[in-house]
Amino acid sequence: MGFIRNNDKRNLVLFLGLFLLFAFIATSIASFFVSRGAIRDSILSRELPLTSDNIYSEIQKDLLLPLYISSTMANDTFLRDWVIAGEQDEKQIKKYLSEIKSKYDTVSAFYISEKSRTYYYHGGILKTVKEEEPRDKWYFRVRHMEKPYEINVDPDLANRDTITIFINYKVFDFDHKYIGATGIGLTVNTLKQKIQDYQTRYQRNIFFIDGQGRIVLQNQDSQTRSSERDNIKNIEGLSSVADQILGSKSTSLEYQVNNRTVFLNSRYIPEINWYLMVEQGMDGALQPMRMVLYLNIVICLLVTVIVLIIVAYTIFRYQKNLETRNLELENKARQIEEQRQQLEFQTVNLAELNRRQEHLNQEKDEFLGIAAHDLRSPLSGIVGAAELISAEEGIQTKTQTFVEYIIKTSTNMLDLISNLLDVSAIEMEEEVGRLKVNYTEVISNTIKTFTIHAKTKQITIQTLIPEEPVYLMSQPERLSNIINNLISNAIKYSPLKSSIEVELRQEQGLITFIVKDHGPGLSMEDKKILFSRFARLSPQPTGGESSSGLGLYIVKKMTERLGGKVRCESEYGVGTSFIVDFPVS
């Protein structure tokens, strides 16, 4: 019996050894092929597109500074003043462009006048652009384009026809009339150095082609292409996929060359009208996998021997550990159930607390509305009585002073009560009924009500409102309240003898109402609490008026209830603009 038992053990160990060895080797080979497919998919769908995205992002980043320089030149007061003055002193524009070129280390800086068609550059006058001259077509394209700038690649006449990246920017005078084009040029040699950096960093072959398939830029040390200006349609391997590359803005594919598989990702770069090409060979990617396969086979042999030795001990220990783990899991499950019950209890309590809080808030709002409404009538009576006393003849000066104080104080309280009622109404109502409202008429009527108040502070209200009616689906009283609060605030915080601009315009699907003053402006701390209830801002009314701190809160809430948005633009010490946008309905 002992012999049979030992023989069975040997057979079991031999069978287990052969099974493990076969399983390990089969798994290693299967893993190799699976990994090979995964690597292929990863290179095509993730790695090459990610490399292309990274390079594209870096190219865009490299173009940000030149774009900023061109934008600065197009908006430079000196350049526009010099052009408007009649381009009288050539030395001034030459010095200006030369300093731009020197300061930002560009290969070219230029300006072309729309009036004289003179091409000024950092060396002086280059030529006069002509519409029939093919090399000047770019200027007349820029002249009629809708965007303010473009990026293109052309030979640079001022730099011995070196292929150059130009950032062309339209220039307008102070009345937004087109007066020319300006910009800078960057040599493509900088991109060649970038290609070298990219190839070193990503370990992939990188080059650029134009829309016809010609290689326009590649690493000077590249051995995969004979020279620039070669066409991918004439290159072995690439010729089979050239039409597919040029027919798509972005694609990932593979092709065969010299019995090798090459993966390629192409991406169109609209800023320079080129295609970015990123290549990687399959052999290099698989070499580590082959080494892993060989190492896995050796390890399989060692693991098989070790497993056969410790299998019995492992089973015993595994069984014991499994029983211990089951006990631990049961304890954990019991603890989790207890915690779940506690969370359910806390959730119920929290829901009850929220319900009570909502009920208290509702009672508070109702009480606030009732109290404000009940206070309005007696205060109105006080104001009326005081005004009757003030109108009587022969009233003493001291008494007149007290009466005016009563009127002013009571009026301020009435304004506060009106604001409190508005707040209560806004927070309690769920939906606002809307009608077709003449926005232009509401603004005009509101301005009329503030004319006397503005005159007392010698403030001029300037309007830029369309003559034709602008209609909006809204609620007339709420819309009037919004306009009333914004114009009132502008008068309240504007200095004496200043002006207020009120504008209404309709564009890009929005109806925009703007109120701009020239008051003290808002600090950063003011902007953080600007639309809060009872906000106390640093600017003070310039005519002794009072402020409840609710006006802008009401404006924001009413605007949002009516489906619009309100925002503020302010520069401290200069003035403030409030902008209300409603979608065209």
SULKA-V39133 format. One record per residue. RES is the residue in one letter. SS is DSSP state (A for helix, B for strand, O for the rest). PSI is psi as a letter, one per 20 degrees, with the letter a starting at -180 (none if undefined). BURIAL is b if it has 24 or more other C-alpha atoms within 12 Angstrom, else e. Layout:
res=RES ss=SS psi=PSI burial=BURIAL
res=RES ss=SS psi=PSI burial=BURIAL
//
This chain:
res=M ss=O psi=h burial=e
res=G ss=A psi=h burial=e
res=F ss=A psi=g burial=e
res=I ss=A psi=h burial=e
res=R ss=A psi=g burial=e
res=N ss=A psi=h burial=e
res=N ss=A psi=g burial=e
res=D ss=A psi=h burial=e
res=K ss=A psi=g burial=e
res=R ss=A psi=g burial=e
res=N ss=A psi=h burial=e
res=L ss=A psi=g burial=e
res=V ss=A psi=g burial=b
res=L ss=A psi=g burial=e
res=F ss=A psi=g burial=e
res=L ss=A psi=h burial=b
res=G ss=A psi=g burial=b
res=L ss=A psi=g burial=e
res=F ss=A psi=g burial=e
res=L ss=A psi=g burial=b
res=L ss=A psi=g burial=b
res=F ss=A psi=g burial=e
res=A ss=A psi=g burial=e
res=F ss=A psi=g burial=b
res=I ss=A psi=g burial=b
res=A ss=A psi=g burial=e
res=T ss=A psi=g burial=e
res=S ss=A psi=g burial=b
res=I ss=A psi=g burial=e
res=A ss=A psi=g burial=e
res=S ss=A psi=h burial=e
res=F ss=A psi=g burial=b
res=F ss=A psi=h burial=e
res=V ss=A psi=g burial=e
res=S ss=A psi=h burial=b
res=R ss=A psi=g burial=b
res=G ss=A psi=h burial=e
res=A ss=A psi=h burial=e
res=I ss=A psi=g burial=b
res=R ss=A psi=g burial=b
res=D ss=A psi=h burial=e
res=S ss=A psi=g burial=e
res=I ss=A psi=g burial=b
res=L ss=A psi=g burial=b
res=S ss=A psi=h burial=b
res=R ss=A psi=g burial=e
res=E ss=A psi=g burial=b
res=L ss=A psi=g burial=b
res=P ss=A psi=h burial=b
res=L ss=A psi=g burial=e
res=T ss=A psi=g burial=b
res=S ss=A psi=g burial=b
res=D ss=A psi=g burial=e
res=N ss=A psi=g burial=e
res=I ss=A psi=g burial=b
res=Y ss=A psi=g burial=b
res=S ss=A psi=g burial=e
res=E ss=A psi=h burial=e
res=I ss=A psi=g burial=b
res=Q ss=A psi=g burial=e
res=K ss=A psi=h burial=e
res=D ss=A psi=h burial=e
res=L ss=A psi=i burial=b
res=L ss=A psi=g burial=e
res=L ss=A psi=g burial=e
res=P ss=A psi=h burial=b
res=L ss=A psi=h burial=b
res=Y ss=A psi=h burial=e
res=I ss=A psi=g burial=b
res=S ss=A psi=g burial=b
res=S ss=A psi=g burial=b
res=T ss=A psi=g burial=b
res=M ss=A psi=g burial=b
res=A ss=A psi=h burial=b
res=N ss=O psi=j burial=b
res=D ss=O psi=p burial=b
res=T ss=A psi=h burial=e
res=F ss=A psi=g burial=e
res=L ss=A psi=g burial=b
res=R ss=A psi=g burial=b
res=D ss=A psi=h burial=e
res=W ss=A psi=g burial=e
res=V ss=A psi=g burial=b
res=I ss=A psi=h burial=b
res=A ss=O psi=i burial=e
res=G ss=O psi=j burial=e
res=E ss=O psi=l burial=b
res=Q ss=O psi=h burial=e
res=D ss=O psi=o burial=e
res=E ss=A psi=h burial=b
res=K ss=A psi=h burial=e
res=Q ss=A psi=g burial=e
res=I ss=A psi=h burial=b
res=K ss=A psi=g burial=b
res=K ss=A psi=g burial=b
res=Y ss=A psi=g burial=b
res=L ss=A psi=h burial=b
res=S ss=A psi=h burial=b
res=E ss=A psi=h burial=e
res=I ss=A psi=g burial=b
res=K ss=A psi=g burial=b
res=S ss=A psi=g burial=e
res=K ss=A psi=g burial=e
res=Y ss=A psi=j burial=e
res=D ss=O psi=l burial=e
res=T ss=O psi=r burial=b
res=V ss=O psi=i burial=b
res=S ss=B psi=q burial=b
res=A ss=B psi=p burial=b
res=F ss=B psi=r burial=b
res=Y ss=B psi=p burial=b
res=I ss=B psi=p burial=b
res=S ss=B psi=p burial=b
res=E ss=O psi=h burial=b
res=K ss=O psi=g burial=e
res=S ss=O psi=i burial=e
res=R ss=O psi=k burial=b
res=T ss=B psi=p burial=b
res=Y ss=B psi=o burial=b
res=Y ss=B psi=p burial=b
res=Y ss=B psi=a burial=b
res=H ss=O psi=i burial=b
res=G ss=O psi=i burial=b
res=G ss=B psi=c burial=b
res=I ss=B psi=p burial=b
res=L ss=B psi=g burial=e
res=K ss=B psi=a burial=e
res=T ss=B psi=p burial=e
res=V ss=O psi=q burial=b
res=K ss=O psi=q burial=e
res=E ss=O psi=h burial=e
res=E ss=O psi=i burial=e
res=E ss=O psi=p burial=e
res=P ss=A psi=h burial=e
res=R ss=A psi=i burial=e
res=D ss=A psi=j burial=b
res=K ss=A psi=h burial=e
res=W ss=A psi=h burial=b
res=Y ss=A psi=g burial=b
res=F ss=A psi=h burial=b
res=R ss=A psi=g burial=e
res=V ss=A psi=h burial=b
res=R ss=A psi=h burial=b
res=H ss=A psi=j burial=e
res=M ss=O psi=q burial=e
res=E ss=O psi=h burial=e
res=K ss=O psi=q burial=e
res=P ss=O psi=i burial=b
res=Y ss=B psi=r burial=b
res=E ss=B psi=q burial=b
res=I ss=B psi=p burial=b
res=N ss=B psi=r burial=b
res=V ss=B psi=p burial=b
res=D ss=B psi=r burial=b
res=P ss=B psi=q burial=e
res=D ss=B psi=o burial=b
res=L ss=A psi=h burial=e
res=A ss=A psi=i burial=b
res=N ss=A psi=l burial=e
res=R ss=O psi=k burial=e
res=D ss=O psi=k burial=e
res=T ss=B psi=p burial=e
res=I ss=B psi=p burial=b
res=T ss=B psi=q burial=b
res=I ss=B psi=o burial=b
res=F ss=B psi=p burial=b
res=I ss=B psi=o burial=b
res=N ss=B psi=p burial=b
res=Y ss=B psi=p burial=b
res=K ss=B psi=q burial=b
res=V ss=B psi=p burial=b
res=F ss=B psi=q burial=b
res=D ss=O psi=a burial=b
res=F ss=O psi=i burial=e
res=D ss=O psi=j burial=e
res=H ss=O psi=k burial=e
res=K ss=O psi=p burial=e
res=Y ss=B psi=p burial=b
res=I ss=B psi=j burial=b
res=G ss=B psi=a burial=b
res=A ss=B psi=q burial=b
res=T ss=B psi=r burial=b
res=G ss=B psi=a burial=b
res=I ss=B psi=r burial=b
res=G ss=B psi=q burial=b
res=L ss=B psi=p burial=b
res=T ss=B psi=q burial=b
res=V ss=O psi=i burial=b
res=N ss=A psi=h burial=e
res=T ss=A psi=h burial=b
res=L ss=A psi=h burial=b
res=K ss=A psi=g burial=b
res=Q ss=A psi=h burial=e
res=K ss=A psi=g burial=b
res=I ss=A psi=g burial=b
res=Q ss=A psi=g burial=b
res=D ss=A psi=g burial=e
res=Y ss=A psi=g burial=b
res=Q ss=A psi=h burial=b
res=T ss=A psi=g burial=e
res=R ss=A psi=g burial=e
res=Y ss=A psi=i burial=e
res=Q ss=O psi=l burial=e
res=R ss=O psi=q burial=b
res=N ss=B psi=p burial=b
res=I ss=B psi=p burial=b
res=F ss=B psi=r burial=b
res=F ss=B psi=q burial=b
res=I ss=B psi=q burial=b
res=D ss=O psi=a burial=b
res=G ss=O psi=i burial=b
res=Q ss=O psi=i burial=e
res=G ss=O psi=j burial=b
res=R ss=B psi=p burial=b
res=I ss=B psi=o burial=b
res=V ss=B psi=i burial=b
res=L ss=B psi=p burial=b
res=Q ss=B psi=r burial=b
res=N ss=O psi=p burial=b
res=Q ss=O psi=h burial=b
res=D ss=O psi=j burial=e
res=S ss=O psi=p burial=e
res=Q ss=O psi=i burial=e
res=T ss=O psi=i burial=b
res=R ss=O psi=q burial=b
res=S ss=O psi=g burial=e
res=S ss=O psi=r burial=e
res=E ss=O psi=q burial=b
res=R ss=O psi=i burial=e
res=D ss=O psi=q burial=b
res=N ss=B psi=p burial=b
res=I ss=A psi=i burial=b
res=K ss=A psi=i burial=e
res=N ss=A psi=j burial=e
res=I ss=O psi=p burial=e
res=E ss=O psi=p burial=e
res=G ss=O psi=g burial=b
res=L ss=A psi=h burial=b
res=S ss=A psi=h burial=e
res=S ss=A psi=i burial=e
res=V ss=O psi=j burial=b
res=A ss=A psi=g burial=b
res=D ss=A psi=h burial=e
res=Q ss=A psi=h burial=b
res=I ss=A psi=g burial=b
res=L ss=A psi=i burial=b
res=G ss=O psi=j burial=e
res=S ss=O psi=q burial=e
res=K ss=O psi=h burial=e
res=S ss=B psi=p burial=b
res=T ss=B psi=q burial=b
res=S ss=B psi=p burial=b
res=L ss=B psi=r burial=b
res=E ss=B psi=q burial=b
res=Y ss=B psi=r burial=b
res=Q ss=B psi=p burial=e
res=V ss=B psi=p burial=e
res=N ss=O psi=l burial=e
res=N ss=O psi=k burial=e
res=R ss=B psi=q burial=e
res=T ss=B psi=p burial=e
res=V ss=B psi=p burial=b
res=F ss=B psi=q burial=b
res=L ss=B psi=p burial=b
res=N ss=B psi=p burial=b
res=S ss=B psi=q burial=b
res=R ss=B psi=p burial=b
res=Y ss=B psi=p burial=b
res=I ss=B psi=o burial=b
res=P ss=O psi=h burial=e
res=E ss=O psi=h burial=b
res=I ss=O psi=j burial=b
res=N ss=O psi=k burial=b
res=W ss=B psi=r burial=b
res=Y ss=B psi=p burial=b
res=L ss=B psi=p burial=b
res=M ss=B psi=p burial=b
res=V ss=B psi=p burial=b
res=E ss=B psi=q burial=b
res=Q ss=B psi=p burial=b
res=G ss=B psi=q burial=b
res=M ss=A psi=h burial=b
res=D ss=A psi=g burial=e
res=G ss=A psi=h burial=e
res=A ss=A psi=h burial=b
res=L ss=A psi=i burial=b
res=Q ss=A psi=g burial=e
res=P ss=A psi=h burial=e
res=M ss=A psi=h burial=b
res=R ss=A psi=g burial=e
res=M ss=A psi=h burial=e
res=V ss=A psi=h burial=e
res=L ss=A psi=g burial=b
res=Y ss=A psi=g burial=e
res=L ss=A psi=h burial=e
res=N ss=A psi=h burial=b
res=I ss=A psi=g burial=b
res=V ss=A psi=g burial=e
res=I ss=A psi=h burial=e
res=C ss=A psi=g burial=b
res=L ss=A psi=g burial=b
res=L ss=A psi=g burial=e
res=V ss=A psi=h burial=e
res=T ss=A psi=g burial=b
res=V ss=A psi=g burial=e
res=I ss=A psi=g burial=e
res=V ss=A psi=g burial=b
res=L ss=A psi=h burial=b
res=I ss=A psi=g burial=e
res=I ss=A psi=j burial=e
res=V ss=A psi=g burial=e
res=A ss=A psi=g burial=e
res=Y ss=A psi=h burial=e
res=T ss=A psi=g burial=e
res=I ss=A psi=g burial=e
res=F ss=A psi=g burial=e
res=R ss=A psi=h burial=e
res=Y ss=A psi=g burial=e
res=Q ss=A psi=g burial=e
res=K ss=A psi=g burial=e
res=N ss=A psi=h burial=e
res=L ss=A psi=g burial=e
res=E ss=A psi=g burial=e
res=T ss=A psi=g burial=e
res=R ss=A psi=h burial=e
res=N ss=A psi=g burial=e
res=L ss=A psi=g burial=e
res=E ss=A psi=g burial=e
res=L ss=A psi=h burial=e
res=E ss=A psi=g burial=e
res=N ss=A psi=g burial=e
res=K ss=A psi=g burial=e
res=A ss=A psi=h burial=e
res=R ss=A psi=g burial=e
res=Q ss=A psi=g burial=e
res=I ss=A psi=g burial=e
res=E ss=A psi=g burial=e
res=E ss=A psi=g burial=e
res=Q ss=A psi=h burial=e
res=R ss=A psi=g burial=e
res=Q ss=A psi=h burial=e
res=Q ss=A psi=g burial=e
res=L ss=A psi=h burial=e
res=E ss=A psi=g burial=e
res=F ss=A psi=g burial=e
res=Q ss=A psi=h burial=e
res=T ss=A psi=g burial=e
res=V ss=A psi=g burial=e
res=N ss=A psi=g burial=e
res=L ss=A psi=h burial=e
res=A ss=A psi=h burial=e
res=E ss=A psi=g burial=e
res=L ss=A psi=g burial=e
res=N ss=A psi=g burial=e
res=R ss=A psi=g burial=e
res=R ss=A psi=h burial=e
res=Q ss=A psi=g burial=e
res=E ss=A psi=h burial=e
res=H ss=A psi=g burial=e
res=L ss=A psi=g burial=e
res=N ss=A psi=h burial=e
res=Q ss=A psi=g burial=e
res=E ss=A psi=h burial=e
res=K ss=A psi=g burial=e
res=D ss=A psi=g burial=b
res=E ss=A psi=g burial=e
res=F ss=A psi=g burial=e
res=L ss=A psi=g burial=b
res=G ss=A psi=g burial=b
res=I ss=A psi=g burial=e
res=A ss=A psi=g burial=e
res=A ss=A psi=g burial=b
res=H ss=A psi=g burial=b
res=D ss=A psi=h burial=e
res=L ss=A psi=h burial=e
res=R ss=A psi=g burial=b
res=S ss=A psi=g burial=e
res=P ss=A psi=h burial=e
res=L ss=A psi=h burial=b
res=S ss=A psi=h burial=b
res=G ss=A psi=h burial=e
res=I ss=A psi=g burial=b
res=V ss=A psi=g burial=b
res=G ss=A psi=g burial=e
res=A ss=A psi=g burial=e
res=A ss=A psi=h burial=b
res=E ss=A psi=h burial=e
res=L ss=A psi=g burial=e
res=I ss=A psi=g burial=e
res=S ss=A psi=h burial=b
res=A ss=A psi=i burial=e
res=E ss=O psi=q burial=e
res=E ss=O psi=q burial=e
res=G ss=O psi=j burial=e
res=I ss=O psi=q burial=e
res=Q ss=O psi=q burial=e
res=T ss=A psi=g burial=e
res=K ss=A psi=g burial=e
res=T ss=A psi=g burial=e
res=Q ss=A psi=g burial=e
res=T ss=A psi=g burial=e
res=F ss=A psi=g burial=e
res=V ss=A psi=g burial=b
res=E ss=A psi=h burial=b
res=Y ss=A psi=g burial=e
res=I ss=A psi=g burial=b
res=I ss=A psi=g burial=b
res=K ss=A psi=g burial=b
res=T ss=A psi=g burial=e
res=S ss=A psi=h burial=b
res=T ss=A psi=g burial=b
res=N ss=A psi=g burial=e
res=M ss=A psi=h burial=b
res=L ss=A psi=g burial=b
res=D ss=A psi=g burial=b
res=L ss=A psi=g burial=b
res=I ss=A psi=g burial=b
res=S ss=A psi=g burial=b
res=N ss=A psi=g burial=b
res=L ss=A psi=g burial=b
res=L ss=A psi=g burial=b
res=D ss=A psi=g burial=b
res=V ss=A psi=g burial=b
res=S ss=A psi=g burial=b
res=A ss=A psi=g burial=b
res=I ss=A psi=g burial=b
res=E ss=A psi=h burial=b
res=M ss=A psi=h burial=e
res=E ss=O psi=q burial=e
res=E ss=O psi=g burial=e
res=E ss=O psi=q burial=e
res=V ss=O psi=p burial=b
res=G ss=O psi=q burial=e
res=R ss=O psi=q burial=e
res=L ss=B psi=r burial=e
res=K ss=B psi=o burial=e
res=V ss=B psi=p burial=e
res=N ss=B psi=n burial=e
res=Y ss=A psi=g burial=b
res=T ss=A psi=g burial=b
res=E ss=A psi=h burial=b
res=V ss=A psi=g burial=b
res=I ss=A psi=g burial=b
res=S ss=A psi=g burial=b
res=N ss=A psi=h burial=e
res=T ss=A psi=g burial=b
res=I ss=A psi=h burial=b
res=K ss=A psi=h burial=e
res=T ss=A psi=i burial=e
res=F ss=O psi=j burial=b
res=T ss=A psi=g burial=e
res=I ss=A psi=g burial=e
res=H ss=A psi=g burial=b
res=A ss=A psi=h burial=b
res=K ss=A psi=h burial=e
res=T ss=A psi=h burial=e
res=K ss=O psi=j burial=b
res=Q ss=O psi=l burial=e
res=I ss=O psi=p burial=b
res=T ss=B psi=p burial=b
res=I ss=B psi=o burial=b
res=Q ss=B psi=p burial=e
res=T ss=B psi=q burial=b
res=L ss=B psi=n burial=e
res=I ss=O psi=p burial=b
res=P ss=O psi=q burial=e
res=E ss=O psi=h burial=e
res=E ss=O psi=q burial=e
res=P ss=O psi=q burial=e
res=V ss=O psi=o burial=b
res=Y ss=B psi=q burial=b
res=L ss=B psi=p burial=b
res=M ss=B psi=o burial=b
res=S ss=B psi=a burial=b
res=Q ss=O psi=o burial=b
res=P ss=A psi=g burial=b
res=E ss=A psi=g burial=e
res=R ss=A psi=g burial=b
res=L ss=A psi=g burial=b
res=S ss=A psi=h burial=b
res=N ss=A psi=h burial=b
res=I ss=A psi=g burial=b
res=I ss=A psi=g burial=b
res=N ss=A psi=g burial=b
res=N ss=A psi=g burial=b
res=L ss=A psi=g burial=b
res=I ss=A psi=g burial=b
res=S ss=A psi=g burial=b
res=N ss=A psi=g burial=b
res=A ss=A psi=g burial=b
res=I ss=A psi=h burial=b
res=K ss=A psi=h burial=b
res=Y ss=A psi=j burial=b
res=S ss=O psi=q burial=b
res=P ss=O psi=r burial=b
res=L ss=O psi=q burial=b
res=K ss=O psi=k burial=e
res=S ss=O psi=a burial=b
res=S ss=B psi=q burial=b
res=I ss=B psi=p burial=b
res=E ss=B psi=p burial=b
res=V ss=B psi=p burial=b
res=E ss=B psi=q burial=b
res=L ss=B psi=p burial=b
res=R ss=B psi=q burial=b
res=Q ss=B psi=o burial=b
res=E ss=B psi=q burial=e
res=Q ss=O psi=l burial=e
res=G ss=O psi=j burial=e
res=L ss=B psi=q burial=e
res=I ss=B psi=o burial=b
res=T ss=B psi=p burial=b
res=F ss=B psi=p burial=b
res=I ss=B psi=p burial=b
res=V ss=B psi=p burial=b
res=K ss=B psi=p burial=b
res=D ss=B psi=r burial=b
res=H ss=O psi=l burial=b
res=G ss=O psi=b burial=b
res=P ss=O psi=i burial=b
res=G ss=O psi=r burial=b
res=L ss=O psi=q burial=b
res=S ss=O psi=r burial=e
res=M ss=A psi=h burial=e
res=E ss=A psi=h burial=e
res=D ss=A psi=g burial=e
res=K ss=A psi=h burial=b
res=K ss=A psi=h burial=e
res=I ss=O psi=j burial=e
res=L ss=O psi=g burial=b
res=F ss=O psi=k burial=b
res=S ss=O psi=q burial=e
res=R ss=O psi=p burial=e
res=F ss=O psi=k burial=e
res=A ss=O psi=p burial=e
res=R ss=O psi=o burial=b
res=L ss=O psi=r burial=b
res=S ss=O psi=h burial=e
res=P ss=O psi=q burial=b
res=Q ss=O psi=q burial=e
res=P ss=O psi=q burial=b
res=T ss=O psi=i burial=b
res=G ss=O psi=k burial=e
res=G ss=O psi=j burial=e
res=E ss=O psi=r burial=e
res=S ss=O psi=r burial=b
res=S ss=O psi=p burial=b
res=S ss=O psi=i burial=b
res=G ss=O psi=j burial=b
res=L ss=O psi=i burial=b
res=G ss=A psi=g burial=b
res=L ss=A psi=h burial=b
res=Y ss=A psi=g burial=b
res=I ss=A psi=g burial=b
res=V ss=A psi=g burial=b
res=K ss=A psi=g burial=b
res=K ss=A psi=g burial=b
res=M ss=A psi=g burial=b
res=T ss=A psi=g burial=b
res=E ss=A psi=h burial=b
res=R ss=A psi=h burial=b
res=L ss=O psi=j burial=b
res=G ss=O psi=j burial=b
res=G ss=B psi=a burial=b
res=K ss=B psi=q burial=b
res=V ss=B psi=q burial=b
res=R ss=B psi=r burial=b
res=C ss=B psi=p burial=b
res=E ss=B psi=p burial=b
res=S ss=B psi=q burial=b
res=E ss=B psi=p burial=e
res=Y ss=O psi=p burial=e
res=G ss=O psi=i burial=e
res=V ss=O psi=g burial=e
res=G ss=B psi=r burial=b
res=T ss=B psi=q burial=b
res=S ss=B psi=p burial=b
res=F ss=B psi=p burial=b
res=I ss=B psi=p burial=b
res=V ss=B psi=p burial=b
res=D ss=B psi=p burial=b
res=F ss=B psi=p burial=b
res=P ss=B psi=q burial=b
res=V ss=O psi=p burial=e
res=S ss=O psi=none burial=e
//
